[in-house]
Amino acid sequence: MKIVLAITGASGSIYAGRLLSYMEKSPEVDKISVVLSQNAIEIYKSETGAQISAGGKVDVYGSHDFSAPFASGSCDYDAMVICPCSMGTLGRVAAGVSDSLITRAADVMMKERRRLILVLRETPYSLVHIRNMETVTLSGGIICPACPSFYSKPDTLEALADTVVFRVLSLLGIPNSGFRWGEK
């Protein structure tokens, strides 16, 4: 499986970092191409104290590197996750505005009928946000708000974040050890 992970400037870098870590360890994932918006670079460093770098399964692309393979419909990528996804990015994706590698790749995923998952982190939602979510959903995208669950009684911030990350992994079809209601 080849996956694009786009990280935008919404707060919630823990979700992106943990998702990347799990995908790197997954035998189902062969390649992860990461794109960070300019704001995401700053917010990721501020929230995690780290930065994302290439190596192993991970390639990192600039936010305006339209020569990236997944900027074209001829690419053989399977899915894209935008995590966290800002409302500005949601709006541009919904409107088909391909003004960055992130929005161009999302447009490619939708037009090629490939899996596109937007992990929204902002709240509350305005009517504009809700209509943009509807547009993306009607176009085949999956809206997955970063709403952690408490069924598993998470005892750390990482365990709480993982309740969202495991949901995203499941949506990608990647096996994970996430909590399942009614299962032991």
N, C-alpha and C positions, 0 to 999 in steps of 0.2 A: 504494500500500500504506500502511495506517495501522497503526502499531505502538505498543504500550505497552512502555516499558522501566522495569522496577522495579528499584531498587537497595536491597539490604538491608545489614545491619550486618556481614556477613562480610568479612574482609580480601579484597582483590582489586579495589580500585577501578580499577586500570589497565585491567582487562577492560571495565568499564562505560564508562569514558571513551573508550577506543579504539573500542568498538562504537558508541557514540553518534556519534563523529566520522565513521566510515565510513557509517553510516546517513544522516547529514546530507548527505553528498556524493553519495549514491546517487540516480540519477534514478527508480529504482523506488519510493522511499519518499517519500510526500507529506506525512506527518505523523508526529511522534514525540511521544508523551505520556510524560513522565518523572515517576515517583513515587519518592521516597526515604523510607525509614523514618527515624525519629528518630536511631537509631544510625548509619545510613548517612551522614547529613549530617556528623556528626562524623568518622567514619572516612574518608570521601571527602576531606574537607579535610585531615585528618592525613596521609593517604597521598599526595595529589597536590598539596597546597598551593593547591587551587582549589575552586570551587564551580560547580554547574550552574545556568545561568540560562536563562530563556525567550528566544526569538528565532528568526526564520526559521521552520524547520519544527518547532521545539521548543516545546512547552508544558510547564510544570512544575506539578504538583498536590501539595497537601498530603497527608500520609499518612492523613488522616481526612476528606478532601473527597469525600463520597459523592455529590455532585452532578456529579462528573466523568462525561462521557458513557460511558466504558467500564465504569462501575459497573453498567450495565444490559445485559441481553441484547439489547435493541433497538439497541445500538450497531452501527456498521459497521466496527469495527476488525478487522483480519485476523489479528493475532498478538500475543502477549505474551512477553517475555523477562524473567526474573528473574535479574539478573546483577550482582554475585554473589548467590547464594541461600544464606542461612544455613539450618542444620538446623532451627531454630525455625520459620522460614517454611515450609520443606518440610513439617514436621509439621502446621502449621495448614492448609496447602493440602490435604494428604492427608486430613485429618479434616473438611474442609469448614467450617472455622472462619473466618468472614468478619468478623474484628474490626478490619480496617484496609482502606484502599483497595487495597493490594497483594493481600491475600488474597481480597477480594471480586472484584477484577478477574480473578484466577486462577480463581476459582470460575465466573465468567461464561464465561471462555474454555473451560473444560472442559465446562460444561453445554451450551454452544452448539456444541461440537465444532470449536472453532477451535484454531489452533496455540498451544501453551503450551510454552515451553522454560525449564527450570530449570538454570542454570549453577552447580552446587554447587562450593563452594570449600573446604569443611572436610574434614579427614581426621584420624584414621581414621574409619571408619563403624562404628556399633554396629548390632546387630540391629534396633533400633527404626528407625534411619535407613534400613537396607536394606528393611525392610517398608514404610516410608513411600514410598520410591522405587518399590517394586513397585505400591503403591496408585495413585500418580500415573500410572505407566506404563499400568496396566490401565484408567485413566480417560481415556487418550488423550494425556497429557502426555509430553514428551520430557525425559529426564534426560541432561544433557550436562556431566559433571564437568569442571572447569577443569584438565585434564591436558594441559599443553603437549607438543608433539612436537618432535623434534630432527632429523627427516629433512632439513629445509631448511637445516640448519646455521645457526640464527639467531645473529646476532652482537651483538645488543643486547637489552636487557630488553623493549623495545617489540616487536621482531621475534619474541621468544619468546611474548609475550602474544598477538600477532597469530595465532599458530598455533591458539589457542583461538577468538579472535574470528572468524577466517575460517570456522571450522567452524560457528559460530553463524549467520553470514551465509548459509552454504550451506544450513543447516537451514531458514532463512527463505525460501530461494529467491532470494536476492539475489546476483547475480554478483559475484565478487571475484577477486583475484589470488593467492589462497592456494595453497600447495604441493599438488600432486596426485601421489600415488605413481605412478611409471611414466610420468609425462608430463614433457615438457621445458618 
